[in-house]
Structure formats: structure tokens, C-alpha cells
Amino acid sequence: MSKTWKEPEVTEALAAEHGIKADEYQRLLEIVGRTPTFTELGIYSVMWSEHCSYKSSKVWLRKFPTTGPHVICGPGENAGVIDIGDGLAAIFKMESHNHPSYIEPFQGAATGVGGILRDVFTMGARPIANLNALRFGEPSHPKTKQLIAGVVSGIGHYGNCVGVPTVGGETNFHKAYNGNCLVNAMTVGIAAQDKIFYSKAAGVGNPVVYVGSKTGRDGIHGATMSSAEFNEDSESKRPTVQVGDPFTEKLLIEACLELMATDAIQSIQDMGAAGLTSSSVEMAGKGGLGIELNLEKVPQREPGMTPYEIMLSESQERMLIILKPGSEDLARSIMEKWELDFAVIGHLTDTGRFVLKMHGETYCDLALAPLFDAAPLYHRPTEPTPAKPDLEDGVRVLKGSAADALKTLVACPDLASKRWIWEQYDSQVGASTKFLSGQADAAVVRVHGTKKGLALTSDVTPRYCYADPYRGGMQAVAESYRNISAVGATPLAITDNMNFGNPEKPRIMGQFAQCVEGMAEACRALDYPVVSGNVSLYNETNGEAILPTPTVGGVGLMADGMAAVGLALRTAGDVLVLLGETRGHLGQSLYLREVLGREDGPPPPVDLAAERKHGEFVRALVADGLLTASHDLSDGGLLVAVAEMAMAGGIGAALELGDADAGFLFGEDQGRYLLAVPAAQADAVLSRATAAGVPARKIGTVGGDALNGLPGGAISIASLKQANEAWLPQFMAGTAH
């Protein structure tokens, strides 16, 4: 068969260059029944990549609970869908753009935001909030400053231009991320429950329509790149990083939502990883159909593009739509009104085959089902993480004064104010955001047309997961549950982003498996199911893996979003109440790392029954209007929580701590909250706690301009705030803001 382009001859060596191992190539040959064409090889390479097929993780992900009374649609679609009442649904997901962001920080992070926005609005939701969870290497590493500057400006540029507020997230630093930063992006949208769109194609002969931006050569083999370790040659992979245009994305959102208001769409899918290949294969595969595309009809922005390039391009701001017959003119008029490309590029068939033609020549003719659901499924060997020995008793003796240790902690990179970052994000666009970053444990966003509020948070403590993956996975879910409960919302469901090293190493696969087991147990105990997520493996450079980082994105609901409680102390005379049991656990704590220079011991245990009981108790107090502030205890323990509440409110407290040791002051015991209660209500709150079987004690009174009552002497709120605010701006001095 003569072809316009002469394609390279496919060999096992060429397959290996595409990330297909020798045994996988033999399986491919058996399925196809012949040597594949170059275009077919490219298609198999992306559809069978780790990024698209989840071949190492799927057997473990099945352990997650994915159903519940609020779940409308769990994993398997573009995003998860939950019922928030009154005929409305919240649609949300978290995804990674780790490898691209390390290679090209600005575009890598920007297109990560664009991609997750498309996952949400492709289901019919208007995006109302973005969050991001960022992990960078140690500040002294030569790339860290450049990565922060690029990633933050990329997130800000895309989110701000498209008009969706960035309302929350987290940023941490550790040497394990020196060679692989993590950029996890989350979007939440709102849709009518009777106007949710899915990606399962139906209707033999229905037209396949391409809309959005033109296809270029950017992003080719992005999915394959994200399924391999990095090394010293990774900088050469810049061409695989996509280039985003948020202004086109904004047009695409409005055009798609306008088209969705008609009856024209049968199914719809965004073109994300693996671009036109994955979107067309997944849509037809879910419907058990075939699909035939004529690639010369694909809008192209570069001359001479080959079928291989067109199918593997990951150019941004593109969607694939199956229209109902006769709807083409209507759809075209809407897309052209929004100045977007529109092209009918093919149709659905009953052949079960994936056929690609260009200028009359056939470049791909494959059985579609094996592309969709016959990727190798690995039960990789796992190796358990050895238990860490307990710390010696002497570590609880406070080193120096409590004030000095506290000042060290609030100024350390993990706890220092991230104002330099979040001030680059528009968090108020849309006029729906109740709290600015740092004002509450979870962001709260109003649902327009109602009094409802959605509480949103992103959580994980990677050092816990490294020390004990099972307990660390459990804690990530529990902390998400606590942060949502702290503002007064009921936690409904989570999305996740599972970031790990090379799964072919039993130690890494063991971390993944144990984290999943711990997360699954917590989700079951807290009625907090997983409705969507993403897996990012091979976050490893020259054999050095990241810390296991299973990021949890949580969504909760309040009947009245304006009743949400922040963490800032407000009123002199309020009583500080510590909720939950304090044993003084210092293993894997920030105090241990930042003050004593150690990273050892086991992470704190997690009591899921207590987490649930304490969360329900706090939510009831918020609902009854009994709290003026609420904050969960996590990194840095009790004194850091007090300091964060005091700094946020600009007011101090007289603490009643006695001769407390380092464990009581800085231990990271789980299941705890610090509450500010009006003095007139304090006895009633403590009595309610006793009746509910919830440990609670008064630890101080709000007032003044310092934290008094610390072992070793007081410290002013002004000095704490100066230390907390200074580090990041000083570190980033001289970079764009």
C-alpha cells in the first residue's frame, strides 16, 4: 500500500524506544496478527503506557470504596460526581502534571490547570474552584527557586486568565523532590444533575466532531514521557511539554456549556494525555463500537503533519464530541460564534475497529477493544516498609525555650507563610470565595443561587507515608476529613493523586500498595468514598524516588456556606479548648526534623473511630453557632496551631500549659482540634464533650499581643508573624512576582 508519508519500519528496538518492553511487544504482535505500522505502534505505546492504562496500579485501586449515598458517578469517567441536593451535583477531580512541570515549569503547570478544567467542564459542569498541591526539593537545591517561580506563575496565569478562582492547596519542600517536583491540580465544578455528560459513545454512523484549538506538534509522547524515570537527558524532552492558551480555554468552556444546553451532544471527551488517540479509543471502547477518522480533516496549525503526529499530539484546548445526527450545523454555528475550530473528522462504526485514514490511505486498522482494555495488567512484587523503632524517652525533654522552638517551626519552609504564592492567584473571581488562603482549614466556596457552601481541601503528609505507608495513607484521608469538619462542613467524597516512584521496584510498589490499603480503610470508616483520581508513577531521577505522596482532595458540604468557621482568633476573652487525646507523639514530627535535625521514628497512630466522633462533634458545634474559630492540629502540633490562629487574627492568648514537655507542645497526635469558644459557652461545650465521650480541656484564653504561659517565656505575635512571613519572599527575592 503506497502512502503519502514513508513510515519507519517497526522493530522490537523501535518499540522499546516507545516504552514497550520486549514481552509487551510480543503480546502486541499476537493481538494485531502482523507487524504494526509506525502509527499503530505509536497508538499502542500511549494506550498501553502507565499513564493511560494504569497497568501497575489498577489491581490495587480496586480496593477503594467508590460508592455511597451521595455518589452519582465514581471512577472511570472524566471526573467524579456527587449529589449536593436540590438537583445539583459537584463534579471534581485531581490530576498531576509532574514530569512536564519539572522540564518546563511554566507551561507544565499551566497546562496541568487547563487539563483538569477540561476534565470537569466536559461533564457539563461550570468550574467554580481550583486547588493545587505542590512539592519541591530542598531550598538549597539549584533548581528549586526556578521551579517555584515557573510553576506558580504558570498556575496563576492559566487560572487567572480563564476566570476560575484558585482557592486553596499546599506547598512543601523535601530533598526527595530535588529531581522530581510534584504539581497536582484539582478543579471543582457545579452542574444540574439532569445535565451531566458522559464519554460513552453510542449510535453507529453518528458524526465524530473535533472542536477547539488546532493540532500542533507540542506534547507528542507526553503520556509516554510521564511513564518513565528521569535522568540527565530529561531536559531534552522539552518538545513533549504542551503549550497552553487560557483565553482559548475560556472560549471553549463557554462554547461547550452553550452546546450542552441544546440536545445536540451524545457524548463528549476532552483530549488530554495521548490526545486524539485516547479520546477516540476511550469513547468508542466504552460504547463497544468502532470508529473511523479522516485525519486530513483535523484542524492543523503546522504543515506536513503525519498521522503519527496528529494522533499523538497533546496540543491543548481540544475536545472530541459525538453529535446526534443532524446536529452538525447547530454545533458548528455555536463553535464559530466563539471563534473555535469545528470539524467533522469521522464517524462511529459497528466494526469494533479503530481505522485512521489520510488522503485516502490507511495508516491504522486495529481491533479497538485491545487498545481500550487489554493493556498488560501487572501484579508487581511488593516489599513492605520496615517498621521504624520508637523514639527514646529523652526526646520529649524540651530543647531550649518553647518560644525559640516555635519561632523556628513557623519560619521553616513547610510552615512559613505561602502568601508570596497565593497572592499570585485570583482567589476572589466569581465572588464565591468565603476565605482567603490561610484563613481556614478548608476553602469554602458558595454555590450560586443557593446558600450552600462547598468545603475543599488538599492533604497528605509524605514523611508519614515514607515511614509507614499504611498509616500515612490512612492519615492523609483523616486529615482531609478533619480540615473539612473544622470549618463545619460534612465530608462527602475524595479525589486522589497517587504520586510514587518506579513501580518496578518492589519497595516502591510496596509503598503504593500499603498507602492504598490505609486510605481505603479510612475511607470506609469515615464514609468518605473515592470518586475520581489519578496515578503518577516513575517520579524518580537517577534511581532516587520521591517520598510516597498520595494526595487527597476532599469535598464537603454545608447547608449555609456563610456559617463556616475560620481559624483566626477574633475575640478577647474567648476560651481555647483542645479537643482530642494528646499523648505527645514526636516520631516523624516537624519538631524532630526542624529543631532536633532528625527524621526518624514511626508516624502518629490514627484512630478512625475517634476521628469520626470528633469530626461529628465539631460540626455540631459549628452548626449551633458555638465556635468563633476552629483549627485542626497537624504539622507542628499544639503550639503551632495556637500560633497560626493567633497570627491569622492578630491577637494573642494566655496559655495554661504548666510544665508541658516537647511532646505535649509539638507532638503530632491525630484526631485533635483547637477551638475558640465564647467564654459564656465554654462550660456548656466542655460538658457536651464529656457527654459525647470526646476528650476536651481548656488550655487558655484569647487576648493580648503575645503567647503567654509558654515554658521558658512568652513570645509576641508580631515576632512570630515576622518570622512566618519572611522566609519565602526572601528566598524568592529577584524572581518575577
N, C-alpha and C positions, 0 to 999 in steps of 0.2 A: 504494500500500500504506500503510494507516494504521499509525502506530507510537505506542507509549506516550510516547516522547520525540520531540520535533521536532528533528531533527539539522540543523546548519548546512548551507547549500548549499556544495558543494565547488567551488572555483575554482582557477585556477593560482596566484593570490595566496595562498589558504589553504594550498595545497600548499607554497609557498615558506616560509610560517611554520612548516611541519613539517620543514623542511630538505630538501625535494625540489626540485631545480633544474628549470628550465623544460624542458630536454631529457629529463630523467628522468620528468617528469610526462607528456610526450608518449608516452614509451615505456610508461608505466603505462596510459595510455588505450588504446593499441593492444593491450596484453595483456588488459585487462579487457573491452574492447569497448564501454564505456559510461563515463559519469562515475561514479566510485566513490561509495559512501555515505561519510559522515563517519567511521564506524567503520572502513570499509575503507581509507580514506586513512590513518588513524592506524596501522593494521596495516602497510600498505606502508611508512610513514615509519620505523618501527622496524626492520622486517626488511631494508630497504634502507639503513639507516644504516651509517655506517662502523663503528660499534661492533659491530653484529651481522653485517654482510656481508663485512667486510674487503675492500671493493671497491678500495681503493687499494694494499693490501699483498699480496693473495693471489698475484699473479704473481711476487712476489719470495720469499715464504715457501716456495714450491715448491722452491727451491734448497737448503733444509736437508736434510741426511741424516736420515732418520727411522726407519731400520731397523737392526737389529744383533742379535747373539746373545742379548742379554738383553731385547730389546723384545717385549712381548706385545701392546701396543696403542699406536700412535703418535698423532699429532694427528688431531683430528676427533671425539673423544669428550669427555666432561666433564673428563677428566684423562688423563695418560699412565700406562701400566702397564709395569713391568719385573719380570723374574724374579729373585728373590733366593735361589732354591734351596729345597729341602725343601718344595716345593708351595706356597710363599708368594710373594706379589707386593707390591711397593711401588707405591703409586698416588699421583701428585703433580702439582701444577700451581701456577703463579703467575698472579695477576691484578692489575689496577690498580683503584684507586678514587680516581683523581687529582682529577677535577673535583668530585665530591661532597665530598671532604675539604677542598678549598680553600673551598668555600661554607659547609659546616657540619662543622668538623674532627672533633668527637667522633663524631657519627653516621656521617659519611662513612667514617671509618677503621674504626669498629666494624662497620658493615655490609659493609665490604670483607673483614674477617676472617670474618664469617658466611657470605658468599657463597662464599669459597674453601673453607671447611669443607664446604659442601654439595656442591661440585663433586667432592670426594673421597669423602664417605660415600655419595653417590648411586650410586657404583660398587661399593659393598659393603665399603669399607674402613673400619676404625676409625681415625680420625685420631690420630696419635701426636706430631705436632710442627708448630708454626707458626714461620715466619720472616717478617721484613718488611724491606724496603729503602726508606728514607725520604730524600727530598731536599727541603731547604728553602732559602729565599732567604738573602741575607746577613743576619747577626745585627742589623745596624743598621736593617734594614727594619722599619717599624712593625707589620707583620702577623706577623713571624717567630715571636716569642715566643708569641703567641696560637695560631698554627698548631701549634707543637710541643706545647704544653700540651694542646690538644684532641685531636690525633692520637694522642699517646702514651697519654693516658687512655682514649681510645676503644678502642685496640688492647688495652690491659691489661684494661679492663672486660670486653670480649667474650671474649677468650681465657681469662682467669682464671675467669669465671663458667661457661663451658662445660666447663672442666676439661681443656683441651689445652695443654701447655706451649709457651711461646714461647722458643725455644732459641737463636736467632741472628738476624743481619741486619746492617744497616749504616745509618749516618746521615751525610749530607754536606750541605754548605752552599755555595751559589754564587749570585751576583746574578741569574743566568739563571733561577732558580726563584722570583724575587720574586713573579711574578704567577701562578705555577702550581707548587704543591708536588706532589711525587710520593709516592704511597702504594702500594707494591707488596707484596702479601701472598701468602705461599706456605704450602701445607699438604701434609704427607706422611702417608699412612695405610698400613695393612697389611691385606691380605685373603688368603684362601685362593684359589689360582689357579682352583679349580673353583667358586668362588662370586663371580665378578665379574659385575656387572650393566651392561648397555649400554642405550642410549636408542633403538634402532631398534624402532619399533612393529611388531607383527605380529598377525594374527588379526582378520579382519573380524567386527564385532559385539562384539569384546572391550570391556569397560567401561573408560571413562576416569575415573580417580578423583583427586580433589583431597584432599590431606591437609596438616595443619599449622596455621598461623595463618589468621585471617580476612583478607580482602582489604579494604584501605582506599585512600584517595586519595594516600598517600605514594608518591613515586617515579615518578609519571606523567611520561613523556617523559624519564626518566633516560638512556636509551640515546641519544636524540636530542641531549640536552644534552652528553653526552660525545663527540659527533661534531661539535662546533663550537668555534670560538675563543671566548675570554672577552673581555669588555670592561667598561666601567664599570658596565653594567647587570646584571652577572652575579650580584650579591648578591640580586637579585630572584628568582633561581631556587631559593631555599631550598626551596620546596614540592616540587621534583623530587628532593630528597635523602630516601632511605629512612630509616625508624626501625627499629632492631633490638632484639630481645629474646633475649639469650643463654640465658636459662633455658628458653624455648620451644625454642630450637635444641638444647639438651641433650636435652630430651624427644624431639625429632624424630630425633636421632641414634639414641637407644636404640630408639625405636619402629620406625624403618626397618630397623635391623640385626636386630631380632626378627622382623619380617615377612620379611626376606631369608632367614632361617633356615628358612622354610617354602618351599613350592613354589608360592606364590601369584602372584609377580610375573613378568610377561612382559617389561616394560621400565620404566625409571624415569628421570626427568629432574628436576633442580631448577628452580625458577622464579627465574632470575637476571635479567640485563638483558632488558627487554621482557616480563618476567613470563610470564603465561599465554599470550600470543601466541607468543613464541619457543619455549617448551617444547612447546606442542601442534604448531606448524608443523614444528619440527625432528624431533620423534618420528615424526609421520606422514610427513614428507618422506623421512626415511631409509628408511622402510619402503615407500615408493611407494604409500601409501594415502591415503584421505581421512579427515576427522574432523568430527564434528558435536557441538557443545556447546550445552547449555541453560543460559544464564548466570544465570537466576533461582535455579539450584541451587548456584551458587558461594557459599560462606560469606562474608558481607559484614559489616564492622563499622561501616559508615556507611550511613544511609538514603538512598534515592533515587539510588544509583549507576547510571550509564548503562553500556550495553555498551562504549562507548569507554573509559570509566574502568576498568571491570573488566578489560578486555583489556590495557590499557597500564600498569596499576598495577605497581609493583615492590615491593610490600609483602614483607617478609622472612619467612623460616622457612616456606616453602611448597614442596611437591613435587607433581609430576604423575606418576601411576602408571597403566600399562596392566596390568590384572589378568587372570589366566586365568579363563575363565568358571567361575562357581560359587564363586569365592574371596571374594566381597564380604563375607559375614558374618564370615569369619575375619579379614580385613583390618580391618573396622570394629571388631571386638572388641579388636584389638591397639591401634589408634589411640585408641579411647575409654579403654582402660586407662591410656594415657599422657596422657590429658586433652587430646587434639588433635582438631581438626575433621576430619571424614571425610565426603565427599560423592561420590556417583556423578554426574558432571556431563555425561556424554556417552558416545559410542561411536565405534569405528573403522568406516569405510565403505570400499566398493570404488569410490567415485565419483571419487576424486582431487580432491575439492573440500573447501574449508575453509568450513564453514557454522556460523554463530552465530545462535542464536535466543534470544529472551527473551519470556516471557509469550505465546508463540505467534507473535510477529512475527519476521521475518528481518531481521537487521541486517548480515549479511555472507554473501555466497555467491560465493566466488572459487576459481579454479583454484589448487590448493595448490602445485604444483611451481614456478611462477614466484616465489612468495614465498620458497621454500626455496633455489632455485639459479639464479634468473635476475636477480639484482641486477646492476646495471651493473658491469662489470669494467674498471677503468681501467689503462692503461699510461701513467701520468703522465710528463711530461717530467722528466728528471733532469739536474742540473748538478753536475759534480764539484767537490769541495772543493779549492781550490788548495793545492799543497804549501807547507809552511812552510819558510822558509830555515833552514839550520843556525845554531846559536848561534856567536858569536865565541869564540875560544880563551880569551880573558881571563876568561870567566865561571867557569872552573874554579879560579881563584885564590880561596881561602877568604876570605870577608869576615868579619873579626873572628875570635874563637876558635870552635873546633868545639863547645865546650860551650855557648856562648851560642846558636849556631845550632840546636843540638839542643834546647835548652830552649824556644826559640821554636817549633820544629816540634811538639814533643809537647804544647804548650799551645794550638796553633791549633785552630779549630773542627772541622776534619776529623779530626784525630788525637787531640784531647782525649778523655779517658775519657767513655764514654756510660753510666756507672753510674747517673746520675740517671734515664736512660730504662729500662734493663733491670731495675733494681730494682723498677719498677712492674709487671713481668711475672712471673708464676709460671712459672719455668723447670723446676721440680722435680716438679710434679704428675704422677702416674703412675709416679714412681720409676724412670725410664728414662734420665735425662739424665746423661751422664758429666762434662761440663764446664760450668761457668758461663760466661756471656758474657765474652769477653776472655781466656779460659784456653787457647784453642786456635784454630787457623786455621779449623777447621770444627767445628760442633756434632756430637756423637756421641750417638746415641740407641739404646738397647738394643731389640732385637726380642724381645718377651716369649715365653718358652717356648723360647728358643734362646740361644746365646752370641753370635749375630750382632750387629753394630752397623751402623747406617746413619750415614754422614757427610754432613752437609748444610751448604750454604753459599750465599751470595748475593753476586754480584760484578759490578762494572763500574766503569770509570774514565772518567766522562763528558768530562773535559777532553781525554783522549786521542782520544775519538771525535769531538770537535769539531775538533781539529787535523787528524786523519786518520781518517775514519770506517772505512776498510777495516782499517787497522792497529789501531784502537781496538776494533772488533768482534772481531778475532782475539785481542787481548789479554784481553778480558773472559772469553772461553772458556778461554784458557790460565791465567788467574789462578784461575778456579774449579777447574780441573784440579789446579793446584799446591796450593791450600788443602786439597783432599780428600786428595791424596797426602801432604801434610805430616803428617797425623795417622796415616797408614798405611793408608788405605782405597783401594780400586780405584775410580776414577771410572767410573760406568756410563752415565749419561744426564743430560740437562739439560731444564729447562723455561725459558721466557724471557718477559720482559715488555718489549716494544719501545715505548719512550716517546719520541715525537718531536713536532715542531711541525706546522704546516699542510702536508699533503702536496700541496696545490695549488700550492705554491711549488717550483719546480724545485730550488732549493738544498736545501730540506728533504727532498724526495723523493730527491735525490742522496745525502744523508746516510743515509737509510734503506737505500737500495739497496746502498751501499758497506759499511755495517755488516753487512748480511745476508751479502754476499759474503765478508767477512772471517771472520764467525762460522762460516759453512758450511765454509770451508777448514779452520779449526781443528778443527771437529767431525769432519771426515773424517780429518784427520791423527792425531787423538787417539782415534779410535774412541769417540766421545762424542756419540751422536745426540741430536737434539731430539725429545722425545716429547709435548710439550704446550706451550702458551704463550698469549700474549695480546698484542694490539696496541692501544696507546693513542696516537691521533693528535690533532691540534689542541690540543696543550698549548702554547698561545700566547695572550698577552694584549696587546691593542692593538698587534699586529704584532711583539711581542717573543717569540721562541721559547725554549723550554728548550734546554739542551745536549742533543745526541742521547744517549739513555740506554737502551741495550739491556741491561737487567738479566738476568743469567744465574743461574738457580737450579740448583745441581748436587747430585746424589745419588751417593754411593759406598757401597761395601760392604766390611765387614771380617768375617772368619770369627769373630774374637774381639773384640768391641767394647771389652772392658776392657783390651786391649793397645794401644789408641790412645794416641798421644803428644801431650801438650800443648806449649805454647810457653814455660812458666815454667822458668827456670833453677832447679835444685834443689841441686846438689851441688858444694861447693868442690873444685877440682882438675879438674873436667871440662874437656875441651878444646873450644874453639869452632872449628868447621870451616865455612868458606864454600864452598858448592858452586855451581858455575856461573861463567861468564866475566863479569868486571867491566871494562867499558870507560869507565864514568863518564858515562853519558848523562844530561844535565841538562835537555834540552828537555821542556817541559810538566811539569817536576817540581814537587813541593811546595816544595822548597828555593828554586827560582827564584821561585815565587809569594810565599811567606811571608817569605823573607829578603831577596830582591832586588826584590820588588814587581813582577815581570814575569810575563806569561803568553804565552810565545812559544816558537818552535822546534818541531821535529817530535816526536811521542811516540817512545818507545823501540821499536826493531825487535823482532819476535817470531820466534824460530827454533823452529818447531814440532817439528822432529826432535829438537832439544836438549830441548825441554820434555818430550817423551815419554820420552826416555832418562833425564833427570834425575829425573822422577817415578817411573819404574820402579825406579831405583836407591834412592831414599829409601824407597819402600815395602818394598823388600827389606831395608834396614837395620832398619826398624821390625819387620818380621816376625822378624828374627833377634835382636831384643832389644838392639840395639847403640846405641840413642839414648835419652837421658834428656829431650831437648827438641828440638823441630823447629819452624821458623817460615819461611814464605816471605818473600822480600824484595819489597816493593811500594812504597806511598807512603812517601817519605822515605828510601828506600834502606837501606844497611847500618847506619848508626848508629842510625836509628830502630828497626830490627829488634832490634839489641842492647839498646837502651833498653827496648823493650816486653817482651823476655824477662826483663831484669833487674828491671823494675818488677813483673812478674807473680810473680816468685819471691822478691823482696825480698833479692836478693843481687847483688853487683857482678861486675866482671871486669877483669882486667889485659889490655889490648888491645895487639896488636903490629901497629901501622899505619904505622910510620915517618913520613915527612913527606907523608902522603897529602893529596891536594888535595880540593876540594869534590866533584868528580866521583866519586872513589872513595868518599868518605864518604856522600854524599847522592844519588848518581846512581840512577836507577830502571831499570837494566838488568833485562831479564826472565830467566826461567828459573833463578832463583837461590834457594837455601835457606840458612839458617843453622842448623847442627846443634850440639847439645851431646852430646859423646861421652865416656864414662868414659875416664880417662887410659890405663888398661891396654889399651883397644881402639883408641885413636886411630891408631896406626901401621897397624893392620890395615884400618881404614876408609879411610885415605888410600891404602893400597896397592890396595884394592878399586876405589877411584875411578880410579886410574891404569889399572888393568887394563880397566876399563869404558869408558875414554875420556871420563871426566867430570872437568872441571876442579875441583880441590879444594885448599884451602890452610888451614893453621892460622892463625887471626887472634887467638888469645888464650886465656886460662884463666879459668875461673869462680872467683870468690872476692872477699871484702872487701865494703865497703859503698859503693863508688863505681865509676865507669868511669874507669880509669886508662889512660894511654897515648894520650890524645887530643891532637892538635896544639893547643897553647895551654893545656893544663892539664886536670886531672881535674874531674869533677862528681859529686856524691853522688847515690845512688839516691833518697834522701829528698827532695832538692830537685827532681829530675825528677818524682817521683811527685806532689809537692805541686802543681807546675805543671800536670801532666797531669790531675789530679783536680779542680782548682779552677774551670776555666772554665765548664763547663755549669751546675753548681749556682749559681754567682754570677750567670750570665746569667739563669737561670730563677727567681732569688730572688723570692719573693712570689707565685708561682703554685702551684696545687694539686700535691701530690706523693702 
